[in-house]
Amino acid sequence: MKLAPNFNLQDQTGKLHKLDDYKGKWLVLYFYPKDDTPGCTKEACNFRDARADIEKLAAVVGVSKDSVASHKKFSEKYHLNFTLLSDPDHSVIEAYDSWKPKKFMGKEYLGTSRNTFIINPDGKIVKEYLGVDPKNHADEIIKDLTDLRSTF
């Protein structure tokens, strides 16, 4: 287990959030490539729909390099009921080793990998999901959080 890198980023309303705000709580911190794209929308809506079950276990926070304004629009359009953080210089995304080479239509570029981290109340990463499948990720998180919390 390693300590989760700190962050201090604005959410979709402009409010600052830092890792210390979640001290003493479980946190699901997920990184996604872009607001309002098919996979990212599916993942966000799955977290939205599972929020009642996840909320009993942990807070959910999404992070992408999109702007605060983009997050606000995305959040309102899909009635998202959790925090989205804006990391325009991708420094936090990089700190969580989620800024990787990607390929699209034969072109290579750097972008955000769809990764999720479960952080325990002591601020340690206790579970990593790399290259997440957005369709069933929320169910996987609920199961693993239940197991992890029982051993904490």
NURO-683244 format. One record per residue: x, y, z of N, C-alpha, C, O, CB in turn. Coordinates in steps of 0.001 Angstrom, whole numbers, padded with zeros to 6 digits, always signed. Each point is the difference from the previous one (the first is absolute). Glycine has a CB too. Example, Ala and Ser with C-alpha at 12.3 -4.5 7.8 and 13.67 -1.06 7.14 Angstrom:
# NURO-683244
+013190-005690+007800-000890+001190+000000+000900+001200+000000+001036-000019+000665-002928-001154+000581+001542+002223-001966+000820+001190+000060-000770+001090+000730+000509+001108+000169+000675-001736-002314
***
This chain:
# NURO-683244
+000845-001191+000000-000845+001191+000000+000885+001247+000000+000950+000116+000774-002794-001361+000455+001501+002163-002117+000760+001251-000020-000940+001158+000302-001210-000081-000211+002854-000869-001464-001053+002026+002174-000786+001193+000289-000545+000577-001299+000708+000072-001005+000686+000402+003056-002640-000069-002022-000613+000628-001168+000593+001390-000182+000121+000750+000969-002261-002067-000639+002512+001674-001562+000498+001356-000243-001071+001048+000327-001187-000195-000262+002712-000706-001531-001082+001988+002359-000924+001077+000360-000542+000678-001257+000607-000078-001068+000634+000435+003236-002368+000298-002031-000536+000818-001082-000679+001213+000598-000392-000007+001167+000083-002012-002649+000171+003055+000683-000695+001220+000387-000581+000573-001294+000636+000808-000676+000914-000341+002708-002767-000899-002363-000618+000308-001293-001412+000528+000182-000654-000263+001009+002047-001504-002087-001852+002520+000081-001360+000534+000015-000998-001020-000537+000285-000754-000930+000639+003064+000646-002103-002308+000903-001079-000852-000503-000853+000754-001012+000338+001114-000403-000361-002372+002575-001074+000650-002577-000851+000573-001046-000691+001302+000432-000592+000690-000830+000236-003006-000015+000428+002654+002140-000583+001263+000463+001076+001038+000319-000307+001132+000375-001637-002413+000543+003225+000877-001075+001100+000908+000307+000571-000177+001400+000988+000645+000351-002015+000938-001917+000413-002456+002376+000478-000236+001367+001263-000862-000032+000081-000969-000755-002447+001147+001647+003354+000188-000061+001244-000775+000092-000199-001251+000852-000677+000028+001028+002007+002088-001292-000731-003201-000183+000007-001262+000753+001442-000459+000110+000771+000100-000954-003109-000742+000154+002697+000135+001984+001327-000585+000178-000152-001362+000666-001027-000300+000609+002101+002598-000428-000043-003109-000308-000056-001353+000554-000343+000026+001483-000760-000843+000476+002434+000097-002175-001117+001711+002437-000267+000093+001439-001484+000155+000331-000425-000348+001101+002673+001356-000849-003035-000493-001190-001445+000128+000230-000647-001364+000218-001085-000091+000573+001062+002169-001975+000685-003133+000948-000559-001350+000071+000684-000854+001068-000259-001199+000101-000307+001372-002521+001435+000448+003212+000688-000731+001070-001040-000598+000956-000953+000669+000401+002980+000869-000584-001826-002791+000532-000941-000686+000883-001166-000630-000746-000879-000606+000614+001518+002197+001158-000651-001452-003101-001078-000560-000829+000624-000848-001111+001176+000151-000332-002702+001837+000837+000729-002860-001058+000396-000739-001191-000294+000868-001220-000984+000739-000026+000534-002982+001155+001311+002145-002136-000139+000814-001194+000229-000849-001246+000973-000750-000087-000224+002781+001368-001658-001900-002239+000179-000577-001327+000383+001164-000909-000819+000874-000285-000874-002794+000681+002944+001920-000845+000511+001070-000857+000199-000590-001390+000846-000870-000207+000300+002071+002162-001943-000710-002904+000122-000578-001338+000399+001053-001023-000440+001148+000052-001271-002862+000556+002552+001289-001534+000525+000857-001059-000615-000431-001314-000095-001191-000298+002263+001560+001545-002584+000612-002031-000649-000307-001273+000459+001004-001051+000374+001124+000331-002381-002107+000862+001976+000569-002481+000567+000842-001060-000729+001306-000297+000641+001047-000089+000144-003129-000845-002121+002049+000776-000649+001215-000502-001496+000018+000309-000695-001003-000161+002406+001111-001654-002186+001047+002261-001431+000190+000251-000819-000275-001257+000425+000290-001119+000123+001411+002878-001723-002264-001546-001020-000129-001047+000449-000794-001225-000412+000293-001122-000467+001859+001909+001724-003156-000565+000340-000952-001055-000648-001335+000389-000321-000195+001172+002549+001389-001747-002425-002107-000366-000791-001206+000303+000458-000805+001224-000802-000270+000894+000364+000180-003300+001713-000293+002453+000472-000814+001125-000028+000754+001318-000383-000554+001031+001814-000690-002618-001028+002497+001556+000051+000809+001222-001404+000294+000525-000222+000039+001211+002376+000984-001997-003094-000818-000127-001388+000227+000411-000574-001267+000620-000676+000058+001027+000387+001660-002849+000556-002855+001202-000485-001278+000533+000539-000232+001411-000745-000391+000899+000618-000542-003236+001428+001176+002527+000605-000196+001314-000594+000959+001032-000345-000416+001106+002456-000353-002219-002233+002042+000757-000551+000996+000927-001445-000333+000366-000387+000105+001164+001907+001636-002148-002310-002139+000002-001401-000327+000269-000125-001260+000850-000925-000111+000805+000286+001191-002968+001555-002030+001995-000005-001182+000870+000310+000390+001439-000637-000503+000926+001347-000930-002862+000264+002325+002137+000277+000484+001355-001207+000764+000542-000358-000150+001169+002826+000290-001699-003094+000675-000314-001195+000756+000420-001102-000969+000458-000590+000174+001066+001170+001698-002694-000842-002889+000808-001091-000925+000299+000287-000880+001216-000931-000452+000667+000372+000459-003085+001831-000254+002710+000378-000847+001138+000342+000824+001238+000435-000545+001015+000410-001161-002626-001043+003013+001524+000453+000877+001086-000588-000373+001360+000710+000035+001005-000478+001769-002686-001502-002156+001729-000627-000345+001284+000753-001150+000674+000201+000016+001214-002442+000751-002094+002656-001763+000092+000735-001138+000560+001453+000360+000297+000539-000398+001033-002046-001151-002290+002140+002292+000365+001405+000361+000210+000132+000994+001151+000939-000088+000791-000466-000311-003232-001408+001340+002538+000058+001054+001010+000064-000565+001421+000578+000617+000894-001850+000862-002450+000674-002659+001757+000055-000644+001318+001417-000453+000326+000339-000222+001162-002717-000525-001432+003205+000611-000772+001336-000556+000152+001118+001024-000206+001034-000073+000663-001974-002081-001418+000741+003105-000157+001083+000935-000355-000535+001190-000779-001106-000035-000540+002724-001870+000494-000813+002961+000000-000286+001140-000880+000545-000341-001382+000987-000726-000118-000896+002408+002052-000734-001159-002984+000464-000189-001372+000416+001354-000559-000735+000981+000104-000786-002992-000433+002716+002050-000268+000509+001220-000615+000612-000371-001349+000847-000889-000084-000409+001973+002359-000875-000394-003327+000555-000198-001329+000974+001115-000337-000178+001135+000441-001910-002319-001149+003125+000868-000075+001005+000991-000390+000290-000127-001491+000229-001097-000508+000785+001048+002825-001026+001183-003009+000481+000047-001387+000658+001354-000219-000048+000874+000865-001781-002463-001677+002443+001751-000353+000667+001277-000293-000978+001042-000533+000404+001126-000289+001702-002380-000188-003379+000902+000341-001000+000957-000469-000162+001147+000995+000310-000134+001184-001497-001714-002406+000700+002962+000721-000156+001214+000819-001148-000119+000994-000844-000890-000102+001764+002219-001786-000933-000415+002847-001100+000093+000963-001319+000184-000762-000996-000646+000326+002548+001644+001442-001564-000126-002772-001218+000260-000782-000466-001264-000728-001198-000275-000053+001910+002675-000237+000215-003161-000263-000347-001248-000683-000598-001000+000996-000994-000663-000296+002840+001054-001394-001231-000492+002871-000526-000904+001041-001402+000412+000427-000869-000847+000207+003205+000417+000592-002551+001729-000671-001320+000503+000411-001056-000405-001028-001069-000494+000357+002150+002448+000839-000774-001743-002455-000925-000346-001086-000268-001515-000034-001147-000430-000118+001987+002417-001209+000225-002786+001429-000094-001458-000005-000837-000487+001189-000879-000848-000147+003127+000701-001003-001954+000703+002325-000701-000374+001223-001496+000329-000083-000846-000804+000391+002968+001185+000891-002428+000802-001792-001407+000411-000119-000735-000816-001063-001144-000403+000210+001787+002713+000515+000004-002553-001857-000631-000737-001095-000427-001404+000424-001070-000469-000389+002447+001785-001219-000541-001988+002407-000274-001387+000397-000418-000125+001466-000064-001106+000536+001709+000374-002250-001930+001862+002360-000459+000007+001395+000951-000799+000897-000430-000823+000808-001949+001045-001606+003673+000036+000637+000990-000711+000800-000059+000497+001437-000108+001200+000253+001589-001514-002274-001409-000617+002950-000208+000312+001416+001276-000223+000823-000056-000417+001157-002362-000215-001416+003548+000914-000352+001277-000123+000697+000962+001048-000567-000309+000683-000977-000061-003181+001398+001518+002606+000201+000983+001029-000321+000833-000369-001225+000455-001135-000144-000376+001743+002561+000107+000378-003296+000938-000119-001126+001058+001074+000179-000331+001171+000188-001459-002101-001763+003061+000544+001519+001086+000949+000183+000697+000288-001316+000202-000890-000826+000098+000078+003161+000062+002070-002511+000679+000466-001206+001511+000051+000237+000470+000662+000925-002512+000680-001586+002796-002051-000188+001455-000051+000090+000592+000392-001357+000583-000836-000691-000688-000978+002482-000047+003108-002177+000370+000427-001352+001472-000199-000357+000322-000201-001172-002133+001831+001364+002708-001579+000788+001419-000209-000311+000409-001462+000227+001181-000341-000072-000712+002736+000703-001449-003241-000360+000114-001449+000230+001080-000391+001006+000554-001096-000086-001356+000796-002219+001109+001185+003261+001029-000311+001000-000460-001092+000968+000794-000856+000388+000038+003208-000573-002089-002328+000570-000519-001041+000898-000171-001312-000773+000294-001079+000513-001481+002832+000895+000713-001641-002634-000137-001193-000843+001370-000681-000120+000100-001223+000099-002037+002277-001401+002983-000263+001092+001360-000546-000091+000458-000583+001339+000642-001050+000029-000117+002723-001828-000849-001001+002905+000402-000487+001324-000582-001376+000286+000598-000793+000728-000453+003153+000072-001313-002643-001372-000640-001313+000159+000352-000932-001171-000673-001006-000227-001214+002101+001505+002936-000748-002004+000508-000806-001113-001110-000380-000994-000075-001136-000470+001853+000249+002004-002623+001856-001834-001130-000234-000906+000095+000848-001274-000977+000101-000743-000431-000651+002737+002553+001149-002251+000248+000781-001218+000906-000859-000870+001187-000144+000290-001437+002429+000894-000302-002852-002246+000702-001036-000761-000085+000240-001509-000869+000731-000475+000383-002345+002321+001400+000988-002587-000121+000026-001461-001266-000747-000432-000320-001062+000534+002843+001181-000771-003233+000453-000735-001223-000599-000523+000048+000085-001519+000798+000744-000569-002122-000118+002656+000461-001396-002729-000084+000034-001458-001447+000196-000410-000916-000589+000575+002938-000902-000791-002207+002337-000797-001327+000195-000569+000169+000275-001483+000695+000936-000395-001633-000046+002589+000303-001706-003001+000060+000137-001459+001452+000111-000497+000324+000837-000843-002581+000285+000893+003113-001988+000497+001383-000056-000439+000925+001047+000595+001211-000054-000214-002099-000875-001825+000338+001879+002781+000828+001051+000610+000259-000339+001464-000884-000469+000717-000062+002203-002304+002179-001483+002007+000335-000210+001397+000043+001343+000717+000475+000994-000549+000830-003077-000030-001797+002103+001790-000033+001226+000803-000020-000382+001475-000207-001168+000328-001013+002435-002167+001429-000309+002726-000112-000239+001437-001399+000380+000455-000546+001023-000414+003021-000602+000749-003044-001254+000517-001343+000266+000504-000259-000754+001295+000851-000741+000490-001637+001115-002830-000396-000171+002875-000388-000600+001273-000468-001432-000198-000854-000275-000842+000221+002533+001711+001201-003166-000088-000446-001392+000025-001186-000111+000947-000096+000726+000990+002437-001575-001501-003233-000063+000191-001190-000218+000828+000404-000900+001178-000091-001225-000078-001493+001475-001942+002028+000378+003098+000476-000716+001187-000775+000459+001226-000476+001134+000066+002768-001372-001085-002411-000661+001986-000692+000305+001249+000845-000467+001172+000686-001020-000075-002928+000824-001060+002181+000965+002230+000746-000325+001199-000944+000056+001198-000765+000951+000161+002910-000042-001170-002077-001937+001841-000723+000041+001280+001021+000412+001047+001056-000616+000148-002758-001199-000835+001360+002874+001408+000877+000564+001025-000670-000203+001359-001162+000358+000187+002125+001369-001814-000222-002302+002568-000586-000284+001314+000019+001250+000883+000573+001019-000386+000169-003422+000196-001366+002332+001379-000073+001184+000877+001359+000540+000452+000092+001141+000453-002263-002014+000309+003222+000065-000882+001349+000455+000356+000717+000667-001175+001156+000405+000124-001044-002247+001554-000805+001956-002826+000591+000655-001165+000902-000910-000817+000843+000486-000755-000967+001618+002011-000037-003418-001118+000818-000951-000758-000819-000633-001121-001182-000301+000166+002567-000160+001887-000736+000268-003191-000654-000687-001117-000016-001489+000322+001049-000622+000167-000298+002393-001858-001952-002334+001774-000122-001413+000358-000448-000862-001177+000054-001228+000068-000583+001930+002256+000087-000055-003404-000414-000759-001188+000122+000908-001211-000390+001167+000036-001197-002621+001321+002141+000892-002444+000132+000725-001267-000713-000776-001094+000064-001228-000051+002144+002224+000775-002877-000276-001583-000630-000582-001187+000590+000749-001189-000185+001210-000130-002002-001849+001363+002883-000065-002082+000652+000630-001141-000714-000405-001283-000296-001177-000203+002508+001197+001423-002490+000950-002085-000685-000296-001249-001399-000537+000223-000358-001058-000518+002553+000611-000509-002969+001162+001783-001335-000410+000442-000991-000186-001156+000029+000739-000984+000416+000469+003109-001315-002202-001985-001150-000176-000886-001136+000820+000607-000484-000343+001079+001220-002014-001851-001174+003426+000117-000971+000904+000626-001394-000602+000219-000786+000549+000773+002046+001278-001830-001576-002926+000402-001361-000547+000074-000356-000591+001361-001121+000181+000477+001304-000645-002886+000753-000236+003035-000351-000683+001255+000910+000395+001159+000083-000709+001003-000934-001190-002358+001516+003007+001215+000992+000404+000986-000620+000319+001365+000577-000351+001029+000804+001234-002902-002527-000234+001898-000620+000376+001279-000314-001244+000837+000218+000008+001212-001198+002054-002294+000477-003118+000464-000303-001238+000741+001267-000613+000590+000001-000480+001133-001965+000071-002643+003039+000431+000727+001289-000516+000445+000499+000801+001212+000514-000574+000960+000021-000173-003327-000690+002054+002314+000420+000882+001098-000779-000328+001277+000591-000110+001075-000018+001928-002740-001879-001974+001555-000836-000294+001177+000449-001300+000662+000149-000064+001221-002094+001268-002284+002161-002241+000251+000431-001296+000540+001344+000140+000703+000162-000458+001131-001411-000740-002958+002220+001834+001156+001331+000116+000583+000022+000900+001226+000721-000282+000957+000223-000095-003212-001719+001454+002243-000062+000880+001180-000565-000757+001193+000492+000156+001117-000789+001856-002603-000713-002815+001271-000600-000786+001071+001053-000936+000600+000123-000109+001220-002395+000237-002347+003031-000805+000252+001055-000913+000474+001106+000762+000717+000429-000411+001079-000941-001146-002971+000980+002657+001315+001094+000769+000592-000377+000591+001358+000800-000009+000935-000001+000531-003237-002013-000014+002397-000436+000617+001252-000089-001032+001115+000224+000320+001167-001489+001403-002468+000939-002956+000944-000127-001049+001038+001357-000410+000562+000074-000565+001091-002142-000261-002228+003155+001110+000389+001330-000375+000475+000777+001185+000566+001127-000167+000466-001117-001647-002157-000599+003007+001657+000712+001203+000450-000075+000144+001491+000543+000954+000556-001030+000146-002709
***
